[in-house]
């Protein structure tokens, strides 16, 4: 049995974390590779089901009922539904056992509808009927559900009983039903044994030549049985109506009817049905004596239009995030595509409407799948090559039949390809739960010290931090990494300043790559004792120049002064710490670093080949140039010596060229048009009309400070550093 891959570890850690998080919860599972997302979701489901099978004892005995009840269990459930109401007490609100119901919602399947979000309700209803049975759900709706209870607060009583009998006129309903069933039987026995009495009819009782054939005794019996019979008929009618016209069918009809779906109350009706599902699951939790969590896996959302993506995110936030909701939603998406589409959606005007702010208001556990390491890439490439060779030997003649068969073959091959990311045989991952709890508690204890002041006064942000700490601890233990003292501080750093931390990681990576290049391919390690604050300080000028292009990324970060105190005073993380934590950092969106790398890469065009003397210099190189360095560069570009003399006389260093006014510089150097065009391209980059525009910024913004509007000068500087 081979060692588990890192993706196995990520799926295991996510599964273990989701068994502990409180509902409702929304997980952002981010990766650019759809196959890896599918694989992690599949293995996460397997691990969560294994966790649910572990029965935990309560007061020395197993307290959970079987998921598939016997005939007696079914009758017991029917009796509880008809005759009793659950009592919420501390015991049934803190069950140790858990049951997971997995629901897959592929947004692409419902993309043709204008009400894509309503498809979530349909899929949930279908899953509930498959898991619990249609009859049980209809019985609960008719015999238990009361819409007026929605406005009432759930009260947890200090009681040892779990059920309370329904009452009719202070009489237990079970006793009344029993009486209705027993009394007719006794009466029939009496009737067959003795018969009805025949009282003598007097002459005064004759009316119009007829006699009263029904005595008082018979009339009382009919009156007594009439009301229960009417109630029974009403109950049967409601049962039949709900069995024939199920709620998912009603939602489908509402979606198809434009007049109904356009009404404001349609979403409210769907929300009420989601609340009904929540109430039914809470009832079943008391009956089964275990927690029940519905795990909704949302996939292919990034393939939909921007407007529909926003409506689905809003639906998750509105429909599935009530305080007592048992739902755990997992958004398995490509974050880069999702962010671009949401930012271009209609109505995206304020900061809160943009993608990062919208996701932060919904997601309680961000989980970014780290990129494949070199060994994993090599292994995957080898398995793909081996698979291609086997497919070529088999031939493809049998695949060309019809379009439908070709489609099914493609789906099957895609599924098989996703499994290539896994080991053929994976060692069982088993992390001691007690050790995890101790490590999590130790990590959280640091909040009693200096870490509290860096937390936002936002419950959603705090939940993200707590959940991320747990999943990070599990990953570190599964990978057998040495315990780290400041796990919580690192998680807070990634949560509060994602853009600045991504920038530091990118700078360290680029420095390592440049060191490898300069040493002609030999492995060279950078200075691991260097603090992250020093790395950031050395590259602050470059980040400042890029600030106009990454304004939407910088908006995610918190107070820049607090960032400086965090890394400079309280938690002096080094490059060595970064390399240790980078493997397990799953609450940091890698799409941010990719965008920073893309923008930084466009300003780092290498001066090679025929563009050697024309390509713009890297901004970091220019800023660090002295006056003599500028003169040497002019000499290498074969400029007349008079321009070098002007540079020396006015002390024009690299920083002066970058941050000075372009028009003043042009007038000072007094170059010809051709000389100035080459000089500007080499030292100042492309002119504004030739620069590639940032995908989220307007065309007037550029990467050079001399192109920035004066109004941004002080504000952008404060965004980068105090």
N, C-alpha and C positions, 0 to 999 in steps of 0.2 A: 504493500500500500504506500503510495507516494505521499510526499508532503503536500499539505493544502496550499493552493495558490493564494495570492493576496486578495483576489476577488472573492475567494471562499471566505477569507477572514473578514472582509468588509460585509459580506452578506450575513455572516454569523454575528458580527458585532451589532449590525443594525437590527437583526432579529431579537437578540438578547435585550437591546435597549427598548424596543417597542413592547416587550412584555412587561416593562416596568413603568413606562411613561403613562401619565394620566390622560384620559380622553376628555374632550376631543383634542386631537393632535393632527397637525399637517406636516408631512415630511417632504422636503424638497430633495429628490434624488436626481442629481445632476451629472450628466456625462454626454460627451459628443458622440459616443458610440452606442447606437441603439441595441446592438447585440449584447454589449456588456450590461446595459440596463435590464434587458430581458433576463439575462442569466442571473443577475443579482436578485431580481424580483423572484425568480423561480426558486433559488436556493434559500432566500430569506423565508419564503412560504414554507419550505420543507423544515427549516430549523424552528420556525414558530410553531408548527404543528407538533414537532417532537417535544418542544417545551411544554405545550399544552397537554401532552399525554402523561407528563410526570404528575402523578396525584400527590398532592400535599395534604398532610394530616391536619385535622382541626380538632383540638381537644382529645388527641389520641386516636381519632378514627377518621376514615375517609368520608368527607361530607358531600361530595359531588355526586349527582345522579348521572346515569349513563346518557350519552348524547343520543343514542338510539334506544328509546325506552321500550320495555316489554309491553304486553297487553295490559297488565295491571298498572304500569306507569302511564300508559295512554289514558286509561280510565281515571287515574288520579289527576292527570292534567285537566281532563274535561270537567271533573268535579270542582277543581280549584277555579277554573274559568267561570263556571256557572254559579257557584255557591259562596265563594270566598273572595276577599280582597287582601292583597299583600300588605304587610306591615313593614315599614322601613325602619330597621334598627341598626345598631352599630355592627352587629355580626354579619348581616347580609350585605352591608355596604363596604365591608373590608374582607371580602372573600380572597383566599389565596390561590385557588384554582382558577383557570382561565380557559376560555374557548374562543377560537378565532374563526370568523366567517370571512372568506376572501371573495371579493367582488371585483371583476376586471371590467373597466370601462375604457374602451378604445374610442377616443373622441373622434377619430377619423370616420368611424362607422356612422356617426350621427351628424357629420359635418354638413350634410345636405339640408338639414333643418335650420330654420332661423332661431329655434329655441334649443340650441345644443345642450344647455344646462339641464333641461327637463329630462334628457336622456339618462342623467345620473339617477333621478328618482325612479325611472322605469327599471333600470338595471338593479337597483336596490330592492324594489318590490319583487322582482323575479327571483333574486337570490334568497330573500326571506321566505318565499313560498317553497323554494326547493329545500331550504334548510329546516324549516319548522312545519311545513304543511299548510295548504290553503285553508283547510277546515279550522285549524287552530287559530289562524289569524282572523278569520271571519267570526269565529266564536268570541274572540277577544274584542273585536270591534262592536259586536252586538251586546255582549253581556258585561263588558268591563269599561270600555273606553268612554270618557266623558270630556268633551271639548272644553267645558268650563273650567276644568282643572288646570288648564294651561296657564291661567293667570294666578293660580294658587301656588304658594311656595311649598316645596317638598319638605316635610317635617320628619326628622329622624328621631324616633321614640326610644326611650330607655326601657325596652321590653325584650323578653326572651322568646316570645312567640313570633312566628313569621306570618301567620295568617289570622284574619279576623272574619267571622261569618257576616254575610250580608244580612240586613234586618228589614223586615216588613212589619210596620206597626209594633215595634219593640220585640218582635218575634223573630228568632233566627230563621233565615230562609230555608236552611236545610231541614229544620223541623217542620216548617210549613209544607214543603214539598213532600216530605215523608208522610205527613198527615193526609195530604191530598191523595197520595198513592195507597195508604193503608186503609183509610176510612171507607172508600168504595169497596175494597176487598171484604172488609168486615160486613158491610151492608149486603153485598151479594151473598155471602155465606149465610147471613141471617135470613135473606129472602128465600134462598133455596131450602133452607131448613124449616122455616115457619110460614113463609108466604106473607103477603100483605094483609093487614087486618081489613075486614069488611064490616064497617059500622052500619047499623040500621038507619035507613033513610026515612025521616019523618015527612008528613004531608006538607008542613010549612017550608020544607027545603026544596020543594018542586017549583021550578021557575019555568014558565012557558012550556010546560009539558016535558021538560028535561030535568035531569038530576046532575049535580056536580060530581064528575067522575074523578076529579083530581083532588085528593085530600091535601090538607095543610102539610102533612109530613112530606109528601112527594114534592110539593112546591118549594119547601125549604131546601130539599136536596138539589133540585134543579138550579135554584138561586145560588146555592153554595158552589156548585160546579161550573156555573156559567162564567164567572169572572176569571178563574184560572184557565178555562178553555179559551176565552178571548185573548188572554195574555199569551197562551201557547200558540194560537194562530198568528198573532202579531210577531212573535219570536220566529216562527217558521217562515213567515213572509220575508222578514229582514234577512234571515239566513240565506234564503233562496235568491233574493235580490243581490246580495253581496257576493254570493258564489258565482252568479251568472255575469254580473257587471263588476269585474274586479277593478281595483283602483288604478293599476297600470293601464288598463284599457281606457278608463276615463281620462287619464292624462294624455294618452295617444289621441283620443278624440278631440281633446282641447287643443293639442298642438296642430292638428289638421284643420281645425276651425279657426280661420284668421280672425273672425269677430271675437271669439272667446280668448284666443291667445294674446290678442292685443290689449285686452283689458288689464287694468292695474291689479285686479284681484287674483289673476291666474297664478302668479308667483306665490301669493299668500296662501292659496289653496294647496299648492305643492308643498309649501313650508309646513302647513298643518299636517300633511301626510307624512312628512319626515319626522315631525314630532310624534305622530301616531306610532311610527316604527320604533322610535326611541322608547316610548312608553311600553310597547309590547316586549321589547328586549329587556327592559327593567323588570317586567313581570316574570319573564323566563329566567332571569338571573336569580330571583328568589326561589323559583320552583326547582331549577337545576342546581342551586347552591354553588354557583360559580360566576365569575365575571365573564361577560360576553362582549367581545369587541368585533366590530365590523371593519375590516381592512379594505378600503376602496383604492384600487390601483388604477390611476389615471395615466394612460399612455397615449402617444401620438398627438398630444395637444399642440405641440409646436408645429404640426403640419396644417393646422387650421388657420383661418383668417384672423387678423388682429382683433377684430370686434368680438368674435366668438371666443377667443382665448380669454379676453377680459371678462366676458359674461360667465364663463366657467369658473374663473378664479373668484369672482364675486359670489357665485352660487355656493362654492365651497365655504366661503367666509360667512354667508348668510344662512344657508340651509343646514350645514353640517357642523356648525360651531356653537350650538347652544351649550349652556353650562352643563346639562346632564346628558349631552349627546354621547353615544357609545362609539362614534365613528373615528377611525384613524385613516386619514387620506394621504396617499402617496403620489406626488407629482413626479413622474419619471420623464424628464424632458432634457432637451439640449438647451442649456441656459443661454448660450450666445444667441441662438435663433429666437428663443422666447423673449429675451430682453429687447432685441431689435423690433420684433413685431408689436410688443406692447407699447413701446415708445412711439410707434407710428399709428397707434389706434386712435380712433375718433374720441375726442374729449380728453386727451392727455395734455392738460394745460399746466397744472400745478406740480410741484415736486412730489406730492403724495400720490399723484396719478401715474408717475413714471414707474418703470418696471421694478427697479430695486426696492423702492419704497413700498410698492404694492405687495411684492413678495415678502418683505420683512413684516408687513402687517398681517400676513396669513401664516407663514411657515414658522413652526415651533421647533423644528429640527432640520437644519440644512445639512445635507450629506452629499458632498462632492466626491465622486469617485476619482481617486488620483490617477494620473496617466500610467500606462504600462511601463514597467521598468525594462531595461535592455534584455534581461533573461526571459521575461514574459513575452516580449516581442519576438525573440528568437524562437521560443517554443511554439508560439502561435504560427509564425511563418512556416516552420517545419511541418506542423500538422496540416496547414492549408495546402502546402506543396504535396504532401503525401496523399491528401484527399483528392487533389486534382489529378495526380497520377493514377489513382485507383479508378476515378470516374472515366478517365480517358481509355483505360483498358476495357472497361465494361461496354463502352460505346454509347451513343445517344439515339440509336434508331428507334428504340421502344418508347422514347419520350414524345415523339412528334405524332400526336394523335389529333386532339381537338384543342381548341383554345382553353376550355375548362380544365382539361387534363394538364395542359402546360402550366396553368395557374396553380393547380394543386401541387404540381411537382416543384414549382418555384417556392411555394410556401414551405413544403417539406424540407427542401434543401436549405432554405433560410433558417429553419429551426435547427437543423443539424449543424449548420455553420456556427450558430450561437453557442452550441455545446463544445465547439473546439476550443473555446476560451477556458475550459475547465480541464482539470486533470482527469484522466480516465478513471482513476481510483483516487479518492480523496480521504486522507486520514481524518478521523472524527475529531472535531474541535471540541474541547471541553475545558472551559475556564471556570475555576472555582468561584461560585457565586458569593461566598462569604468574603473571599479576598477582594472581589470587585467592590462589594459594598464598603469594606474597610477603606479601600483606596479612594473611592468616591467621597466618602465622609471626610477623609483626610484632606482631599483636594478642596472640598467645600469649606473646611474649617479656616482656610486662608482668607475667606471673606470677612472674618472677624478682625482682620488686620487692615492692610493698606488697600486691599482690592475693592472694598465697598465704594470708595469714592469714584471709581471708574465705571460703575454700573449706572445705566440709565434708569430713571424712575418709570419704567415701563414693564408691566408684567410679561408681555410677549417676549421682550428681549431677555428677561431673566430666565424664562422657560427655555429659550434657545440655548443659553449658556449652560444651564443645568443639564439638559439633555445631551449637549455636545460634550460636556465633561465625561458623562457616563460612557458614551460610545467611544471616546478617545481612550479611556482607561481600558475598556474591553479589547480594543485593537492592540494596544501596547502589550497587554498580557497574552493575547493570542499569538503575537509575533515574538514573544519572549524577549522584549526589549527591557533594558534596565529601568527601574522605576525612576520617575522624574519628580522633583519636588514642586515645580511650579507649573503643573499641567493646567490648573484653573487659570493662572495668569496668562498662559499662552492662548487658551481658548478665548478669554476676554479680549486679548490683543487682536485676534482674528475677527472677532465679532464686532468690536468697536471701530477698528481702523482697517478695514479690508483692503482699501486702495493703497495705503501707505505700506502695509505689510507685503502686499503683492509686489510693490515697487522694490522693496528691499530684497525679496526673494529673486526677482529678475536681475537686479544688479549683481547679487552674489553669483548667480548662474552665469551671467555674461563675463564676470571677472574670471571665473574658473575656466570658461571656454577660451578666453583670450590668453590665459596662462598656458593652457595646453597648446594653443597655436604658436605662441612665442617660443615654447620649448620643443617645437618640431614634433609634436605628437606624443611626447613622453608625458606620463601622468604626473601632474604637479598639483599639489593641494594649496589652496589659498590660506591666508593666515586665519586659522579657526578661532584664535583668541580675540579677534577683532569684534568689538561690540556692534550690535545692530544700529545703535544710534550714530556711531561713527560712519557706518556705511551709508546711512540716510543723509547725514550732514554733508558728506562728500559729493552726493548726487542731488542735493536740494536744488541747485541752480538749474540743472537739466530738467528736473521735474517741474520747476517753476515756468520754464520756457514752454513746456508741453501743457501747462495748466488749462489753457483755453480749449484744447482738444479733448481733455479728460475731465471736464467740469462735472459731467453727470456721474463719473466714477468717484471724484473727490467729494461729492455731496453725500456719499454713504458714510464718510468718516466723521468721527466725533471731534471734540475740541482739540485743535493742534497743540495748544499749550499743555493739556493733560497728556497728550501723546509723548511730548518731550519729557515730562516728569516721569511717565511710566517707564520709558527705556533708559533714561539718563540717571534716575534717582532710585526708584523703587525696585525695578526688575531689569537688571543689566544683562539681558540676553546677549549671547555671542553667536558667531557664525556656526560654531559647533552645536549649540543648542538648536539653531535653525535646522541644521542637517538632521538632527535627531527627531525633531517634531514634524518636519515637513512630510515624512512618510505617513504620519497618522493624522495630519490636519485635514479633516473632512468638512469643517464648517467654514471653509474659505473657497469662494467661487473662483475656479481656475479661468473662467472666461475673462475676468478682470485682468489677470496677468497676461493672458493672450493678447488682449487689446493693448496693454502697455508695451508688450514686446513688439507688436506690429507697428505702433507709432514710433517707438524707439528705433526699430529696424529701418524705417524709411529715412530717418535722419542719420543713419550710420552706413550709408552706401560706401562700399570700399573703393578706394581710388586705385583701380587696377585696369590694365588694358588701355584701350584708346581713350577711356574717360579718366585717366590717371590725374590730369591736371584740371579737370572740369567738375568732377563729382563733388558735391557739397561735403565739407568736412563734418565729422561727428560733432554734435554740439558740446559734448564733454571735452573733446580735444580743443575746440575753439576757446571755451571758457578758461581752460587751464593754460593757455598760451600767454607768454610774456611778450613784451614789445619786440625783443630780439627774435623770438620765435615767429612773429608775424613778418618781420623783415626777411628771415630766412625762407619763409613760405613764398613771399613775393619774388625772391630771387630765383627759387626753383621754378616758378611760373614764368620766368624771363620778363619780368616787368622792369622798366627803367629804374635806375638807382634813385632818381628823384623822389619816387613814391616811398621808398624805404626811409629816406631822409625826413619826409613829412611825418611818417609814422613815429620815428624817433623823437622828432621835435615836439610833437603833441602827446607823446606817451600813449599811443593807441595800443592797448593790450587786447587780448581776446575778449575779455569781459566788456570793454568799451565798445568793441565792434558789435557785440550781440545786443547789449542793452542801450546803446546810443541811438540817437535819432538818425534814420537812414538819409533823410534829405540833408541834414547838417554834415554827415560824413561824406556824402557825394560832393557837396560844395567845398569841403575842406581838401579832399584829395585832388579835385579838379582834373579828373581823368577824361579821356575821350569816351564816346558812347560805347564803343566795342570793349575798351578796357574795363569800363565800369560794369558792363553786363557780365563779363567773365569774373570780375572780382566779387560782385554781389552773389553770383551763383555759387562760388567756391566758399565764401565766408558767411554769407547770410542765407543761403538756401535758395530755393526756387521763388520767383516772384509770386504774389498772391493769386494771380489769375491762372497760374500753372500748377499750383499745389493741389494734391488730391484732398478733397474735403472729408472731414470726419463724418461718419455716418449719422451721428446724432447732433451735430453742430451745424450752424449756419455757415454759408459760404464766406462770410466776412472774417471768420476766425482763422488764425494760423498758429504755427508753432513758435514763432519768433516774437519776442517782446516788442520789437520795434513795429510790429503789425497790430499790436493790441490796442484796444480803445483805452483812453486814459482813465475812464471810469473803472476799469478792471484792475488798475495797477495796484491799489492798496488792498482791494478785496481778495484778489488771487494770492497776493503775497501772504496774507493772514491765513488763507486756506492751507498753504504749504507749511509754513513755519511761523512761529511767533517772533 
